[in-house]
């Protein structure tokens, strides 16, 4: 089993200079390999409609890959490397060898995702050259790290080719029995941080397929983007949102305006840029803290399966397509209203929350399932009838059952039914959805009990951290 623990590092002034030098050399080595691959693509291809008699194919050279580029390191280390545009001298021998090899691995991985795609077949965009703001992490293997001394709240590490010991603050104790595998050294706005990767082969890896979802051990969650609500569960409870960016938006805009008025390269602009980075860091940390607290609050309910929507967040926060009239002028397309919705989707960060929930649930021995949310917000959970056709309709009064059905809680119950395979099949015929095979009657009793329990105000079932 693998665990990643992140701690704050307190390097000395000389150690900071070394780390900055390592980052500069790794950044240069990354961009050099990336440029070599782009040059190969440009110089070793011919137009598809070109005649071979007039435009002969160029002399092909070997395609640069991970191994061929990594073999260049012994030659580069023989002398100082001169940067062409600045005349800067870089000493590759001052950086641990495994760190430079990891840079080659990062370039290879970026290109594979660009050309072939990841394990799910999703291709990434064209890899970009890294500047000093985009290249901030160094990977150091465990064989180059030695734990010299461990005190109550401090850890002293000896790293290959680093002068002195690196002082690390232990915010929480390291688990017993785990072996240090590698470490990531990251430069952030407020200092340096170490992410220690620990491994214990005796601890088994959690297999989510061993848990069978049932009505009693499953919780459905609907992503709510309305007012102060963040999630609506199938238990009839709503969890609050944080809106960290909305709260800090004015303060961040003020700092950004002040920074843009300063001359580029000036000391005042650098100070404001650092302050701007700290504002972004506060927003990110608040959002991450909210995700972890909400995930822990859900896991502490004791349920074994958590079902959530498989949201297409990229499409949900996409700009509307422009509308152009016959005279060439652009017509209103509703983007002014959509911009605020896009900002709210990005501020909610449901993708980060679902990833965090999956991580927390795996350590707790529970399972997380992502399902297709089609029609879950429109169909009544206890009757095959489409009621919530308008997004402004937040509740529905059922006269027959004397029941006030909340839209979001009803959607959470439907998502739970989708995860259990009890949601009906819907098909569109002439624009109207038609219900096919259905198993709604088998769960209508349990659904009505949950909805009736929501009629009376009850205390939150979750811990106070979710408020």
Secondary structure in CASP SS format (residue, H / E / C, confidence):
PFRMAT SS
TARGET T0000
AUTHOR 0000-0000-0000
METHOD secondary structure of the structure
MODEL  1
X C 1.00
X E 1.00
X E 1.00
X E 1.00
X E 1.00
X E 1.00
X E 1.00
X E 1.00
X E 1.00
X C 1.00
X C 1.00
X C 1.00
X H 1.00
X H 1.00
X H 1.00
X H 1.00
X H 1.00
X H 1.00
X H 1.00
X H 1.00
X H 1.00
X H 1.00
X H 1.00
X H 1.00
X H 1.00
X H 1.00
X H 1.00
X H 1.00
X H 1.00
X H 1.00
X H 1.00
X H 1.00
X H 1.00
X H 1.00
X H 1.00
X H 1.00
X H 1.00
X H 1.00
X H 1.00
X H 1.00
X H 1.00
X H 1.00
X H 1.00
X C 1.00
X C 1.00
X C 1.00
X C 1.00
X C 1.00
X C 1.00
X C 1.00
X C 1.00
X C 1.00
X C 1.00
X C 1.00
X C 1.00
X C 1.00
X C 1.00
X C 1.00
X C 1.00
X C 1.00
X C 1.00
X C 1.00
X C 1.00
X C 1.00
X C 1.00
X H 1.00
X H 1.00
X H 1.00
X H 1.00
X H 1.00
X C 1.00
X C 1.00
X H 1.00
X H 1.00
X H 1.00
X H 1.00
X C 1.00
X C 1.00
X C 1.00
X C 1.00
X E 1.00
X E 1.00
X C 1.00
X C 1.00
X C 1.00
X C 1.00
X C 1.00
X C 1.00
X E 1.00
X E 1.00
X C 1.00
X H 1.00
X H 1.00
X H 1.00
X C 1.00
X C 1.00
X H 1.00
X H 1.00
X H 1.00
X H 1.00
X H 1.00
X H 1.00
X H 1.00
X H 1.00
X H 1.00
X H 1.00
X H 1.00
X H 1.00
X H 1.00
X H 1.00
X H 1.00
X H 1.00
X H 1.00
X H 1.00
X H 1.00
X C 1.00
X C 1.00
X C 1.00
X C 1.00
X C 1.00
X C 1.00
X C 1.00
X C 1.00
X C 1.00
X C 1.00
X C 1.00
X C 1.00
X C 1.00
X C 1.00
X C 1.00
X C 1.00
X C 1.00
X C 1.00
X C 1.00
X C 1.00
X C 1.00
X E 1.00
X E 1.00
X E 1.00
X E 1.00
X E 1.00
X H 1.00
X H 1.00
X H 1.00
X E 1.00
X E 1.00
X E 1.00
X E 1.00
X E 1.00
X E 1.00
X C 1.00
X C 1.00
X C 1.00
X E 1.00
X E 1.00
X E 1.00
X E 1.00
X E 1.00
X E 1.00
X C 1.00
X C 1.00
X C 1.00
X C 1.00
X C 1.00
X C 1.00
X E 1.00
X E 1.00
X E 1.00
X E 1.00
X C 1.00
X C 1.00
X C 1.00
X C 1.00
X C 1.00
X C 1.00
X C 1.00
X C 1.00
X C 1.00
X E 1.00
X E 1.00
X E 1.00
X E 1.00
X E 1.00
X E 1.00
X E 1.00
X E 1.00
X E 1.00
X E 1.00
X C 1.00
X C 1.00
X E 1.00
X E 1.00
X E 1.00
X E 1.00
X E 1.00
X E 1.00
X E 1.00
X E 1.00
X E 1.00
X C 1.00
X C 1.00
X C 1.00
X C 1.00
X C 1.00
X C 1.00
X C 1.00
X C 1.00
X H 1.00
X H 1.00
X H 1.00
X C 1.00
X C 1.00
X C 1.00
X C 1.00
X C 1.00
X C 1.00
X C 1.00
X E 1.00
X E 1.00
X E 1.00
X E 1.00
X E 1.00
X E 1.00
X E 1.00
X E 1.00
X E 1.00
X C 1.00
X C 1.00
X E 1.00
X E 1.00
X E 1.00
X E 1.00
X E 1.00
X C 1.00
X C 1.00
X C 1.00
X C 1.00
X E 1.00
X E 1.00
X E 1.00
X C 1.00
X C 1.00
X C 1.00
X H 1.00
X H 1.00
X H 1.00
X H 1.00
X H 1.00
X H 1.00
X H 1.00
X H 1.00
X H 1.00
X H 1.00
X H 1.00
X H 1.00
X H 1.00
X H 1.00
X H 1.00
X H 1.00
X H 1.00
X H 1.00
X C 1.00
X C 1.00
X C 1.00
X C 1.00
X C 1.00
X H 1.00
X H 1.00
X H 1.00
X H 1.00
X H 1.00
X H 1.00
X H 1.00
X H 1.00
X H 1.00
X H 1.00
X H 1.00
X H 1.00
X H 1.00
X H 1.00
X H 1.00
X H 1.00
X H 1.00
X H 1.00
X H 1.00
X H 1.00
X H 1.00
X H 1.00
X H 1.00
X H 1.00
X H 1.00
X H 1.00
X H 1.00
X H 1.00
X H 1.00
X H 1.00
X H 1.00
X H 1.00
X H 1.00
X C 1.00
X C 1.00
X C 1.00
X C 1.00
X C 1.00
X E 1.00
X E 1.00
X E 1.00
X E 1.00
X E 1.00
X C 1.00
X C 1.00
X C 1.00
X H 1.00
X H 1.00
X H 1.00
X H 1.00
X C 1.00
X C 1.00
X C 1.00
X C 1.00
X C 1.00
X C 1.00
X E 1.00
X E 1.00
X C 1.00
X C 1.00
X C 1.00
X C 1.00
X C 1.00
X E 1.00
X E 1.00
X C 1.00
X C 1.00
X C 1.00
X H 1.00
X H 1.00
X H 1.00
X H 1.00
X H 1.00
X H 1.00
X H 1.00
X H 1.00
X H 1.00
X H 1.00
X H 1.00
X H 1.00
X H 1.00
X H 1.00
X C 1.00
X H 1.00
X H 1.00
X H 1.00
X H 1.00
X H 1.00
X H 1.00
X H 1.00
X H 1.00
X H 1.00
X H 1.00
X H 1.00
X H 1.00
X H 1.00
X H 1.00
X H 1.00
X C 1.00
X C 1.00
X E 1.00
X E 1.00
X E 1.00
X E 1.00
X E 1.00
X C 1.00
X C 1.00
X C 1.00
X C 1.00
X C 1.00
X C 1.00
X C 1.00
X E 1.00
X C 1.00
X C 1.00
X C 1.00
X C 1.00
X C 1.00
X C 1.00
X E 1.00
X C 1.00
X C 1.00
X C 1.00
X C 1.00
X C 1.00
X C 1.00
X C 1.00
X C 1.00
X E 1.00
X E 1.00
X E 1.00
X E 1.00
X C 1.00
X C 1.00
X C 1.00
X C 1.00
X E 1.00
X E 1.00
X E 1.00
X E 1.00
X H 1.00
X H 1.00
X H 1.00
X H 1.00
X H 1.00
X H 1.00
X H 1.00
X H 1.00
X H 1.00
X H 1.00
X H 1.00
X H 1.00
X H 1.00
X H 1.00
X C 1.00
X C 1.00
X C 1.00
X C 1.00
X C 1.00
X E 1.00
X E 1.00
X E 1.00
X E 1.00
X C 1.00
X C 1.00
X E 1.00
X E 1.00
X E 1.00
X E 1.00
X C 1.00
X C 1.00
X C 1.00
X C 1.00
X H 1.00
X H 1.00
X H 1.00
X C 1.00
X H 1.00
X H 1.00
X H 1.00
X H 1.00
X H 1.00
X H 1.00
X H 1.00
X H 1.00
X H 1.00
X H 1.00
X C 1.00
X C 1.00
X C 1.00
X C 1.00
X C 1.00
X C 1.00
X C 1.00
X C 1.00
X C 1.00
X C 1.00
X H 1.00
X H 1.00
X H 1.00
X C 1.00
END
